[in-house]
Amino acid sequence: MIYRAKKEFPVLRKSTDGYNYKYTDLAALMEGIQATLEKYEIDIRHSPIGKMGTDKSFIGMKTIFTYMPTEEEDYVEFGHLVDTDKAQDMGSYQTYYRRYNLLCYFNLIPEKAIDDDGERVQNRSSSNNNNGRTTRL
């Protein structure tokens, strides 16, 4: 079903301004794919993952895809080490990961260029002195 659904997703437009770039925000992404997900009976759940308060603190998101007729599940996780405990930063990371997981899982590339909005998270990570490393959990 994933294969069939992917063929029907619309072209996503980069319409939200970031730091010297445009990207497709989570609301626009969900609006673009929701009808197709419903047609193919694919449910999506997001579950924050992470561990805070240590020198190996990390934040991430697990996105679970369920094909409802059979309850068959698949998932994708994305996260990285962090050096912050600010609620706004955590919320930004989680929103980014929710969107990024959907783009990756369904192999969606907004317009013709690869989605480059990770620059904000990358810059924040670099400024937090974690050497900009991204770790797949």
C-alpha positions, 0 to 999 in steps of 0.5 A: 500500500505504501508504494501505491500511496507514494505514487499519489502524493502531490508535489510539495511546495516550499512556502515557509521562510527559514533562515535564507531558505524556504521549506515545506512546513509540517502543516502543509506536508500533512495537508498534502498527504492526508487524503492519500493516507486515508484512501490507503488506510495508513495511520501515522503516530509520532512518539518522542524519544530521548534522554535528557540531563546527561552528557549523552542527552539526545532528542528524536522522534519515532514515526510509526506507520500502520496499515489499518486493515492488517495492523501491519506496522513500520517505523522510522526514527531520527534524532541526535545528541543535544546540549540544550534543555530549552523547551522551545528548542525541544519543540522545534526539534520534535516538529522538525523530526516529525516532518523529516521522518515523513519526507524520508519514509515516503521519499518526498522531495519538496519541489526540485531541490532536496529539503534544506531546512535542517540548516537551522537545527544544524546551526543550533547543534553546532553552536551547542558544541556537539560538532554538528553530529547527527545520529540515527537512533 
